[in-house]
Amino acid sequence: MINFALAFIPVVLMAVAAGQAWRSQAAVPGLWVDFNRLTLLALGFSALGLVSQLWLATSGQMPASGLALWLSVSTFGAWTSLLVQLLGAAIVIYSSNHLRGEPRQAAYIAALAAVLAAVHLLLLANHWVVLIAAWAAIGHAMHGLLCFYRDRPFALLAAHKKFVTDRAADVLLILAAYLSWSEVGSGSLAVLNEHIAAGQFSATLGWSAICLVLAVIARTALMPVHGWLAQVMEAPTPVSALLHAGVVNLGGYVLVLFAPLLGVSLAARWLLVIFGLVSAMVAGLVLLTRVSQKVHLAWSTIAQMGFMLLECGLGLYLFAALHLLGHSLYKAHNFLNASSIVRDCDRKVMTGEARNSGLSMILAVPVSFAIVFGLQALMGAHAWPWWWSAVLAFAWAPLLWLPASPADYPAKVPVRLLTAVLMAGFLTLAAGVVDRTPMGVANDPLHAGGIVALVGMAIMYFWMIIFQLWPQSVIAIRRWVYAGFYMDEGYTHWVLRFWPVRWAGAGRGPAPRPAPPSSVWRSAKS
């Protein structure tokens, strides 16, 4: 019971912070001080909750609270809770300086605290109702943050596209819950897992898994519903950090949570493989054509989300869990440090930027394969299959690219090569170490999907070389890649046709509320 209380206290503290900011008439600096204190206090309880959970897990004691059918603590949830609150504390401190002098700071504090409270609640969800309600609350609170600058038309358009996508995901989640509940006889996820473990499942649960996967694809901004994630850059920078580092990643958490349900539906897993691989490949190429730092980071997030959901489809749930934690920290740092790109651009203008050597791009693949498979042989037995080792080798290969003109700076090339080799080796060793980390999840490899993923990564690597060595020869393809193959334009058209909104009039009045879909049929009749 103490373990559950430690995990639930951050929910209460962040809810108190949201209510205090929403209703208080105190000065803004005082609100920030109180919010900072509550955030750091919640961070402390999240850390204590993780320590308590790890101790209970290692000792074999897993007591249940009186709310076990609705809320429960898991090891992976405790890790994610600490990560979320750590990011939240950093974002709160950053926001208190970044938004100084801006109007509506109290509303910003209330929405940010509400997001954190709802995320903590989702991480405790052990029932379909709690999961759906918490995820919907996260989306509604984020909508207020994305529309913080209500006079920016494209910010309102991106927020509206996300709003519509979230409502479609809500419908799919409710349908998944209905199908699961109708077969199991309970909305509890623990009961669902027991039902599956007993082998008492039918095609109904398979359809439930498919609906769940489609809802997660929508929530994590995979193609073709990805456009809003790359277009919310007009929101404050800390909002982008929160969205890309914390909120979007929740799709990976939910899939790991429902790993037993995914195991009964091969179709659901293949949907994740296909959508995840296509999103990772296309977004990985698109980000090579973008020069805006924040837009580049947004496309990087789409690629990473595709890769994370690919890992879940392949049954590599442990890697997906570790990917979630690592990507969150990395992306939060990049967004909060985005202003440093100005100094980097000035440096490149003064020093010039060397092109990569074509020979190094080709040789990087066998060298990376040798590093990965060689170190794995030294480490002994490992949990992941050989095709995943090959995928990792393709992922590490760009680290080994070298400049095309080593004569200009011969002393730097050996250092850079040694650093790259050490980095690839370190990442491989880290993968071996974290593969044995107590995360409370287990792998269930889908070998046929792994071969498809390996082929896709090889094709992506080939096109990365083509784009950099012979950019003029593929200029027509580059235009299509730059536009993301125009998938978002089509999706935007259908969103505005199904659920129109007055976004282009921003700045002439208050932020418009989305019109109900029924207005489409009324306009059609008229």
Secondary structure, DSSP 8 states (H G I E B T S, - for coil): -HHHHHHHHHHHHHHHHHHHHHH--S-HHHHHHHHHHHHHHHHHHHHHHHHHHHHHHHHT-----TTTTTB---HHHHHHHHHHHHHHHHHHHHHHHHTTT-S-HHHHHHHHHHHHHHHHHHHTB-BHHHHHHHHHHHHHHHHHHHTSSTT-HHHHHHHHHHHHHHHHHHHHHHHHHHHHHHHHS--BHHHHHHHHHTT---HHHHHHHHHHHHHHHHHTT-TTS-HHHHS-TTS-HHHHHHIIIIITTHHHHHHHHTHHHHTT-HHHHHHHHHHHHHHHHHHHHHGGG---HHHHHHHHHHHHHHHHHHHHHTT-HHHHHHHHHHHHHHHHHHHHTGGGHHHHHHHHHHH----B-HHHHHHHHHHHHHHHHHHHHHH---SS-HHHHHHHHHHHGGGG--BS-GGG-TTHHHHHHHHHHHHHHHHHHHHHHHTTS--S------HHHHHHHHHHHHHHHHHHHHHHH-GGGGHHHHHHHHTGGGHHHHHHHHHHHHS----TTTTSSS------THHHHHHHH-
